Amino acid sequence: MSNRKYSWFKGIGRWMKYKYLLLIRARGGGAKVAKGFSIGLAIEMFTLPTMGLAFFLIFPLVYILRASFASALIGFVFGKIIYIPMSFLNGMVGGMMLPKRVHIHIPYVPEWINRFMMYNLKLIVGGIVDGVILGLIMYFPVKWMIDYVGHKRKEKRKTRRLHIHG
C-alpha cells in the first residue's frame, strides 16, 4: 500500500487537531465555547419536527450571544446523538406544557395526519423547553473543561520555559 492513502488520514487528523486548538484558544475563553455548545445542543432538541429549519436559528443566536460557531456545530452534533432518547421526554414535556384543549384538526385529511401534526407540536414545545434546560446544564461543565484544559496548557508551557531557560 502506498503512503498516499495514509497521508490523507493524517491530513484529517492534523486538521481536527488544529480546529481543536482553535476552540481551546478562542478569544473569550471557555465562556464563548460553552455558549456555542449550549446553543447548538438547545437548537437540536427541536430541529427534527421542524424538518431542519430550526438549524438556521444557530446563526443569529451565535452572533447575538457572541458565541463560537464551531462549538455550536459540535453541540448540534452531540444533540443528534442524544436526540432519540430525549424525544420521548420532549413529547412528554410538550404534552404537559400544551393546554389540553389544543388539538389540530385539518379538514379533508386523514385523522392520522392530524395526530402526527399534534405529536410534532408536542415535540417542538417540549424540545424548546428541554433544549434550554439542557443547554443551561451543559454550559458549566463545558466552560470548566475548556478553562481547565487552557490552564493546564499554560502550566505546561510555563514549566517547559523554566526548563529551557533555567
ROSE-4610 file (N, C-alpha, C; in Angstrom, 1 decimal, always signed):
// ROSE-4610
residu = [M/M/M/S/S/S/N/N/N/R/R/R/K/K/K/Y/Y/Y/S/S/S/W/W/W/F/F/F/K/K/K/G/G/G/I/I/I/G/G/G/R/R/R/W/W/W/M/M/M/K/K/K/Y/Y/Y/K/K/K/Y/Y/Y/L/L/L/L/L/L/L/L/L/I/I/I/R/R/R/A/A/A/R/R/R/G/G/G/G/G/G/G/G/G/A/A/A/K/K/K/V/V/V/A/A/A/K/K/K/G/G/G/F/F/F/S/S/S/I/I/I/G/G/G/L/L/L/A/A/A/I/I/I/E/E/E/M/M/M/F/F/F/T/T/T/L/L/L/P/P/P/T/T/T/M/M/M/G/G/G/L/L/L/A/A/A/F/F/F/F/F/F/L/L/L/I/I/I/F/F/F/P/P/P/L/L/L/V/V/V/Y/Y/Y/I/I/I/L/L/L/R/R/R/A/A/A/S/S/S/F/F/F/A/A/A/S/S/S/A/A/A/L/L/L/I/I/I/G/G/G/F/F/F/V/V/V/F/F/F/G/G/G/K/K/K/I/I/I/I/I/I/Y/Y/Y/I/I/I/P/P/P/M/M/M/S/S/S/F/F/F/L/L/L/N/N/N/G/G/G/M/M/M/V/V/V/G/G/G/G/G/G/M/M/M/M/M/M/L/L/L/P/P/P/K/K/K/R/R/R/V/V/V/H/H/H/I/I/I/H/H/H/I/I/I/P/P/P/Y/Y/Y/V/V/V/P/P/P/E/E/E/W/W/W/I/I/I/N/N/N/R/R/R/F/F/F/M/M/M/M/M/M/Y/Y/Y/N/N/N/L/L/L/K/K/K/L/L/L/I/I/I/V/V/V/G/G/G/G/G/G/I/I/I/V/V/V/D/D/D/G/G/G/V/V/V/I/I/I/L/L/L/G/G/G/L/L/L/I/I/I/M/M/M/Y/Y/Y/F/F/F/P/P/P/V/V/V/K/K/K/W/W/W/M/M/M/I/I/I/D/D/D/Y/Y/Y/V/V/V/G/G/G/H/H/H/K/K/K/R/R/R/K/K/K/E/E/E/K/K/K/R/R/R/K/K/K/T/T/T/R/R/R/R/R/R/L/L/L/H/H/H/I/I/I/H/H/H/G/G/G]
num = [1/1/1/2/2/2/3/3/3/4/4/4/5/5/5/6/6/6/7/7/7/8/8/8/9/9/9/10/10/10/11/11/11/12/12/12/13/13/13/14/14/14/15/15/15/16/16/16/17/17/17/18/18/18/19/19/19/20/20/20/21/21/21/22/22/22/23/23/23/24/24/24/25/25/25/26/26/26/27/27/27/28/28/28/29/29/29/30/30/30/31/31/31/32/32/32/33/33/33/34/34/34/35/35/35/36/36/36/37/37/37/38/38/38/39/39/39/40/40/40/41/41/41/42/42/42/43/43/43/44/44/44/45/45/45/46/46/46/47/47/47/48/48/48/49/49/49/50/50/50/51/51/51/52/52/52/53/53/53/54/54/54/55/55/55/56/56/56/57/57/57/58/58/58/59/59/59/60/60/60/61/61/61/62/62/62/63/63/63/64/64/64/65/65/65/66/66/66/67/67/67/68/68/68/69/69/69/70/70/70/71/71/71/72/72/72/73/73/73/74/74/74/75/75/75/76/76/76/77/77/77/78/78/78/79/79/79/80/80/80/81/81/81/82/82/82/83/83/83/84/84/84/85/85/85/86/86/86/87/87/87/88/88/88/89/89/89/90/90/90/91/91/91/92/92/92/93/93/93/94/94/94/95/95/95/96/96/96/97/97/97/98/98/98/99/99/99/100/100/100/101/101/101/102/102/102/103/103/103/104/104/104/105/105/105/106/106/106/107/107/107/108/108/108/109/109/109/110/110/110/111/111/111/112/112/112/113/113/113/114/114/114/115/115/115/116/116/116/117/117/117/118/118/118/119/119/119/120/120/120/121/121/121/122/122/122/123/123/123/124/124/124/125/125/125/126/126/126/127/127/127/128/128/128/129/129/129/130/130/130/131/131/131/132/132/132/133/133/133/134/134/134/135/135/135/136/136/136/137/137/137/138/138/138/139/139/139/140/140/140/141/141/141/142/142/142/143/143/143/144/144/144/145/145/145/146/146/146/147/147/147/148/148/148/149/149/149/150/150/150/151/151/151/152/152/152/153/153/153/154/154/154/155/155/155/156/156/156/157/157/157/158/158/158/159/159/159/160/160/160/161/161/161/162/162/162/163/163/163/164/164/164/165/165/165/166/166/166]
x = [+0.8/+0.0/+0.9/+0.4/+1.2/+0.9/+1.8/+1.7/+0.7/+0.2/-0.7/-2.1/-2.5/-3.7/-3.7/-2.6/-2.5/-2.2/-1.6/-1.4/-2.7/-3.7/-5.0/-5.6/-5.4/-5.9/-5.2/-3.8/-3.0/-3.5/-3.8/-4.3/-5.5/-6.5/-7.7/-7.4/-6.5/-6.2/-5.5/-4.7/-4.0/-5.0/-5.9/-6.9/-7.8/-8.2/-9.1/-8.3/-7.0/-6.3/-6.1/-5.9/-5.9/-7.2/-8.3/-9.6/-9.8/-9.4/-9.5/-8.7/-7.5/-6.6/-7.3/-7.9/-8.6/-9.7/-10.4/-11.5/-11.0/-9.9/-9.3/-8.8/-8.2/-7.6/-8.5/-9.8/-10.7/-10.7/-10.8/-10.9/-12.3/-12.3/-13.5/-13.4/-12.4/-12.2/-13.3/-13.4/-14.4/-15.8/-16.1/-17.5/-18.0/-17.2/-17.6/-17.8/-17.0/-17.1/-18.3/-18.5/-19.6/-20.9/-21.0/-22.2/-22.6/-21.6/-21.8/-22.3/-21.7/-22.1/-23.5/-23.9/-25.2/-26.2/-25.9/-26.8/-27.1/-26.0/-26.2/-27.0/-26.8/-27.5/-29.0/-29.2/-30.6/-31.4/-30.8/-31.5/-31.7/-30.8/-31.0/-32.3/-32.6/-33.7/-35.1/-35.2/-36.4/-36.2/-35.1/-34.8/-35.6/-35.7/-36.3/-37.8/-38.6/-40.0/-40.2/-39.2/-39.3/-38.6/-38.3/-37.7/-36.4/-35.6/-34.3/-34.2/-35.4/-35.4/-34.9/-35.0/-34.6/-33.0/-32.3/-30.9/-30.5/-31.3/-30.9/-31.0/-31.6/-31.5/-30.1/-29.3/-27.9/-27.2/-27.3/-26.5/-26.8/-28.1/-28.3/-28.1/-28.3/-28.1/-26.6/-25.8/-24.3/-23.8/-24.4/-24.0/-24.4/-25.7/-26.2/-25.5/-25.3/-24.8/-23.2/-22.6/-21.2/-20.6/-21.1/-20.6/-19.7/-19.2/-18.4/-19.2/-19.1/-19.9/-19.5/-18.2/-17.6/-18.2/-18.2/-18.7/-20.2/-20.9/-22.3/-22.6/-21.8/-21.9/-21.6/-20.6/-20.3/-21.4/-22.0/-23.2/-24.4/-24.5/-25.6/-25.4/-24.2/-23.9/-24.1/-23.7/-23.9/-25.4/-26.2/-27.6/-28.2/-27.7/-28.2/-28.0/-26.9/-26.5/-27.5/-27.9/-28.8/-30.3/-30.6/-32.0/-33.0/-32.7/-33.7/-34.2/-33.3/-33.9/-34.6/-34.0/-34.6/-36.0/-36.2/-37.5/-38.7/-38.5/-39.6/-39.9/-38.9/-39.0/-39.6/-39.1/-39.6/-41.1/-41.6/-43.0/-43.8/-43.3/-44.0/-44.1/-42.9/-42.9/-43.8/-43.8/-44.7/-46.1/-46.5/-47.8/-48.3/-47.3/-47.7/-47.8/-47.0/-46.9/-48.1/-48.6/-49.7/-51.0/-51.9/-53.2/-54.0/-54.8/-55.5/-56.4/-56.9/-57.9/-57.3/-56.0/-55.3/-55.3/-55.9/-56.0/-55.8/-55.2/-55.0/-56.0/-56.8/-57.8/-57.8/-57.3/-57.3/-58.4/-59.4/-60.5/-59.9/-60.5/-60.2/-58.8/-58.2/-57.0/-57.3/-56.6/-56.8/-56.5/-57.2/-57.0/-55.6/-54.9/-53.5/-52.6/-52.9/-52.1/-52.3/-53.5/-53.8/-53.1/-53.1/-52.4/-50.9/-50.4/-48.9/-48.5/-49.4/-49.1/-49.1/-50.1/-50.2/-49.0/-48.5/-47.3/-46.1/-46.0/-44.9/-44.9/-46.1/-46.3/-45.8/-46.1/-45.6/-44.1/-43.5/-42.1/-41.4/-42.0/-41.4/-41.4/-42.6/-42.7/-41.8/-41.9/-41.1/-39.6/-39.3/-37.9/-37.3/-38.1/-37.6/-37.4/-38.3/-38.1/-36.9/-36.9/-35.8/-34.5/-34.5/-33.2/-32.6/-33.5/-33.0/-32.4/-33.1/-32.7/-31.4/-31.3/-30.0/-28.9/-29.2/-28.1/-27.6/-28.5/-28.0/-27.2/-27.7/-27.0/-25.6/-25.5/-24.2/-23.2/-23.7/-22.9/-21.7/-22.0/-21.0/-19.9/-20.3/-19.2/-18.3/-18.9/-18.1/-17.2/-17.7/-16.8/-15.7/-16.0/-15.0/-14.0/-14.4/-13.5/-12.5/-13.1/-12.2/-11.3/-11.7/-10.9/-9.8/-10.1/-9.2/-8.1/-8.5/-7.5/-6.6/-7.2/-6.4/-5.4/-5.8/-4.9/-3.8/-4.1/-3.1/-2.1/-2.6/-1.7/-0.7/-1.2/-0.4/+0.6/+0.2/+1.2/+2.3/+1.9/+2.8/+3.8/+3.4/+4.3/+5.2/+4.6/+5.5/+6.6/+6.2/+7.2/+8.3/+7.8/+8.8/+9.7/+9.2/+10.0/+11.1/+10.7/+11.6/+12.7/+12.4/+13.4/+14.4/+13.9/+14.7/+15.7/+15.1/+15.9/+16.6/+16.2/+16.6/+17.9]
y = [-1.2/+0.0/+1.2/+2.2/+3.5/+4.4/+5.3/+6.2/+7.3/+7.4/+8.5/+8.2/+7.0/+6.6/+7.1/+6.8/+7.2/+8.7/+9.3/+10.8/+11.5/+11.0/+11.7/+11.6/+10.5/+10.4/+11.3/+11.4/+12.2/+13.7/+14.1/+15.4/+15.7/+14.8/+15.0/+15.1/+14.2/+14.3/+15.6/+16.1/+17.4/+18.5/+18.5/+19.5/+19.5/+18.3/+18.2/+18.7/+18.4/+18.9/+20.4/+20.9/+22.4/+23.1/+22.5/+23.1/+23.0/+21.9/+21.7/+22.8/+23.0/+24.1/+25.5/+25.7/+27.0/+27.2/+26.1/+26.1/+26.4/+25.7/+25.9/+27.3/+27.8/+29.1/+30.3/+30.0/+31.1/+32.3/+33.5/+34.7/+34.6/+35.0/+34.8/+33.6/+32.7/+31.5/+30.5/+29.9/+28.8/+29.3/+30.5/+31.0/+31.1/+31.6/+31.7/+30.3/+29.3/+28.0/+27.3/+27.5/+26.8/+27.4/+28.7/+29.3/+28.7/+28.6/+28.0/+26.5/+25.7/+24.3/+24.3/+25.1/+25.1/+25.5/+26.5/+26.9/+25.8/+25.1/+24.0/+22.9/+22.6/+21.5/+21.9/+23.1/+23.5/+23.5/+24.0/+24.1/+22.7/+21.7/+20.4/+19.7/+20.1/+19.4/+19.6/+20.7/+20.8/+21.0/+20.5/+20.6/+19.6/+18.3/+17.3/+17.6/+17.9/+18.2/+19.4/+20.3/+21.5/+21.2/+19.9/+19.5/+20.2/+20.4/+21.0/+22.5/+23.2/+24.6/+25.3/+24.7/+25.3/+25.5/+24.7/+24.8/+26.2/+26.9/+28.3/+29.3/+28.9/+29.7/+29.8/+28.9/+28.9/+30.1/+30.5/+31.7/+33.0/+33.4/+34.6/+34.5/+33.4/+33.2/+33.3/+32.6/+32.7/+34.1/+34.8/+36.2/+37.1/+37.0/+37.9/+37.6/+36.3/+36.0/+35.9/+36.2/+36.2/+34.9/+33.9/+32.5/+32.0/+30.8/+30.2/+29.3/+29.6/+28.9/+27.4/+27.2/+25.8/+25.0/+25.5/+24.8/+24.6/+25.5/+25.4/+24.2/+24.0/+22.8/+21.5/+21.6/+20.4/+20.1/+21.1/+20.9/+20.3/+20.8/+20.3/+18.9/+18.4/+17.0/+16.2/+16.7/+16.0/+15.8/+16.8/+16.8/+15.7/+15.5/+14.5/+13.1/+12.9/+11.6/+11.3/+12.3/+12.0/+12.3/+12.7/+13.1/+12.0/+10.8/+9.7/+9.4/+9.2/+9.1/+10.3/+11.5/+12.8/+13.0/+12.5/+12.8/+12.2/+11.2/+10.7/+11.7/+12.2/+13.2/+14.5/+14.9/+16.1/+16.0/+14.8/+14.6/+14.7/+14.1/+14.1/+15.6/+16.3/+17.7/+18.5/+18.4/+19.1/+18.9/+17.6/+17.3/+17.9/+18.1/+18.7/+20.3/+20.8/+22.3/+22.8/+22.0/+22.5/+22.3/+23.3/+23.1/+21.9/+21.2/+20.0/+20.3/+21.6/+21.9/+22.1/+22.1/+22.3/+21.0/+21.1/+20.0/+20.5/+19.7/+20.1/+19.3/+20.0/+19.3/+20.0/+19.4/+19.9/+19.1/+19.8/+19.0/+18.4/+17.3/+16.6/+15.9/+15.8/+14.9/+13.8/+12.7/+11.5/+11.9/+11.2/+11.5/+11.3/+10.3/+10.0/+11.2/+12.0/+13.2/+14.2/+14.4/+15.3/+14.9/+13.6/+13.1/+13.3/+13.0/+13.2/+14.7/+15.6/+17.1/+17.5/+16.9/+17.2/+16.7/+15.5/+14.9/+15.8/+16.3/+17.1/+18.5/+19.0/+20.2/+20.0/+18.8/+18.4/+18.3/+17.7/+17.6/+18.9/+19.9/+21.2/+21.9/+22.0/+22.7/+22.0/+20.7/+20.0/+20.1/+20.1/+20.3/+21.6/+22.7/+24.0/+24.1/+23.6/+23.6/+22.7/+21.5/+20.6/+21.1/+21.7/+22.2/+23.3/+24.2/+25.3/+24.8/+23.9/+23.3/+22.6/+21.7/+21.0/+22.0/+23.0/+24.0/+24.7/+25.0/+25.7/+24.7/+23.4/+22.4/+22.2/+22.1/+21.7/+22.9/+24.1/+25.3/+25.2/+24.9/+25.0/+23.9/+22.6/+21.6/+21.9/+22.3/+22.6/+23.8/+24.9/+26.0/+25.6/+24.8/+24.4/+23.5/+22.6/+21.8/+22.6/+23.5/+24.4/+25.2/+25.8/+26.6/+25.7/+24.5/+23.6/+23.2/+22.9/+22.5/+23.7/+24.9/+26.1/+26.3/+26.1/+26.3/+25.3/+24.0/+23.0/+23.3/+23.8/+24.2/+25.3/+26.3/+27.4/+26.9/+26.0/+25.4/+24.7/+23.9/+23.1/+24.0/+25.1/+26.0/+26.7/+27.0/+27.7/+26.8/+25.5/+24.5/+24.3/+24.2/+24.0/+25.2/+26.4/+27.6/+27.6/+27.2/+27.2/+26.2/+25.0/+24.0/+24.4/+25.2/+25.6/+26.7/+27.7/+28.9/+28.7/+27.7/+27.5/+26.7]
z = [+0.0/+0.0/+0.0/-0.7/-0.8/+0.5/+0.7/+1.8/+1.5/+0.2/-0.1/+0.6/+0.7/+1.4/+2.8/+3.5/+4.9/+5.1/+4.2/+4.3/+4.3/+3.6/+3.6/+5.0/+5.7/+7.1/+8.0/+7.8/+8.6/+8.5/+7.2/+7.0/+7.7/+7.8/+8.5/+10.0/+10.5/+11.9/+12.3/+11.4/+11.7/+11.7/+10.7/+10.6/+11.8/+12.3/+13.5/+14.7/+14.9/+16.0/+15.9/+14.7/+14.5/+15.0/+14.6/+14.9/+16.4/+17.0/+18.5/+19.2/+18.7/+19.3/+19.2/+18.0/+17.8/+18.8/+19.1/+20.1/+21.5/+21.8/+23.2/+23.4/+22.3/+22.4/+22.0/+21.8/+21.3/+22.2/+21.6/+22.4/+23.1/+24.4/+25.2/+26.0/+25.7/+26.5/+26.6/+27.7/+27.9/+27.8/+28.2/+28.1/+26.7/+25.8/+24.4/+23.8/+24.1/+23.5/+24.2/+25.5/+26.2/+25.7/+25.4/+24.9/+23.6/+22.7/+21.4/+21.5/+22.4/+22.5/+23.0/+24.0/+24.6/+23.5/+22.7/+21.6/+20.7/+20.2/+19.3/+19.8/+21.1/+21.8/+21.9/+22.3/+22.5/+21.2/+20.2/+18.9/+18.3/+18.5/+18.0/+18.6/+19.8/+20.5/+19.8/+19.0/+18.3/+16.8/+16.3/+14.8/+14.0/+14.5/+13.7/+13.4/+14.4/+14.0/+13.1/+13.0/+12.2/+10.8/+10.5/+9.3/+9.0/+10.1/+9.9/+9.8/+9.8/+9.7/+10.9/+12.1/+13.3/+13.3/+12.5/+12.4/+12.0/+11.3/+10.9/+12.0/+13.1/+14.3/+15.0/+14.6/+15.2/+14.8/+13.5/+13.0/+13.8/+13.9/+14.6/+16.1/+16.7/+18.2/+18.5/+17.6/+17.8/+17.7/+16.7/+16.5/+17.7/+18.1/+19.1/+20.5/+20.8/+22.1/+22.1/+20.9/+20.8/+21.2/+20.6/+20.9/+19.8/+20.0/+19.0/+18.0/+16.7/+15.8/+15.7/+15.7/+15.7/+16.8/+18.0/+19.2/+19.1/+18.5/+18.3/+17.4/+16.3/+15.5/+16.2/+17.1/+17.9/+18.8/+19.5/+20.3/+19.5/+18.3/+17.4/+17.1/+16.8/+16.5/+17.8/+18.9/+20.2/+20.5/+20.2/+20.3/+19.4/+18.2/+17.3/+17.9/+18.6/+19.2/+20.3/+21.1/+22.3/+21.9/+20.7/+20.4/+20.6/+20.1/+20.2/+21.6/+22.6/+23.9/+24.4/+24.1/+24.5/+23.9/+22.7/+22.0/+22.8/+23.5/+24.4/+25.5/+26.1/+27.2/+26.6/+25.4/+24.7/+24.5/+24.0/+23.8/+25.1/+26.2/+27.5/+28.0/+27.9/+28.4/+27.6/+26.3/+25.4/+25.7/+26.0/+26.3/+27.6/+28.6/+29.8/+29.6/+28.7/+28.6/+27.7/+26.8/+25.9/+26.7/+26.5/+27.2/+26.6/+27.4/+27.0/+25.8/+25.7/+24.7/+23.3/+23.2/+22.0/+21.2/+20.0/+19.1/+17.7/+16.8/+15.4/+14.6/+13.9/+13.0/+11.7/+10.7/+9.3/+8.6/+8.1/+7.4/+6.1/+5.7/+4.4/+4.4/+5.6/+5.6/+6.6/+6.4/+7.3/+8.7/+9.7/+11.1/+11.6/+11.0/+11.4/+11.1/+10.1/+9.8/+10.9/+11.3/+12.4/+13.7/+14.0/+15.2/+15.1/+13.9/+13.6/+13.8/+13.3/+13.5/+15.0/+15.7/+17.1/+17.9/+17.5/+18.2/+17.9/+16.6/+16.3/+17.0/+17.2/+18.0/+19.5/+20.0/+21.4/+21.4/+20.3/+20.2/+20.1/+19.4/+19.3/+20.6/+21.3/+22.5/+23.6/+23.7/+24.7/+24.4/+23.1/+22.7/+23.0/+22.9/+23.2/+24.7/+25.5/+27.0/+27.4/+26.9/+27.3/+26.7/+25.5/+25.0/+25.8/+26.2/+27.0/+28.3/+29.0/+30.2/+30.0/+29.0/+28.7/+28.4/+27.6/+27.3/+28.5/+29.4/+30.7/+31.5/+31.6/+32.4/+31.8/+30.5/+29.9/+29.8/+29.9/+29.8/+30.8/+32.1/+33.1/+33.0/+32.7/+32.6/+31.4/+30.3/+29.1/+29.4/+30.0/+30.3/+31.3/+32.3/+33.2/+32.6/+31.6/+31.0/+30.1/+29.3/+28.4/+29.3/+30.4/+31.2/+31.9/+32.3/+32.8/+31.8/+30.6/+29.6/+29.3/+29.2/+29.0/+30.1/+31.3/+32.5/+32.5/+32.2/+32.1/+31.0/+29.9/+28.8/+29.2/+29.9/+30.4/+31.4/+32.3/+33.2/+32.5/+31.5/+30.8/+30.1/+29.5/+28.8/+29.8/+30.9/+31.9/+32.4/+32.7/+33.1/+32.0/+30.8/+29.7/+29.6/+29.7/+29.7/+30.8/+32.0/+33.1/+32.9/+32.3/+32.0/+30.9/+29.9/+28.8/+29.3/+30.0/+30.5/+31.8/+32.6/+33.9/+34.0]
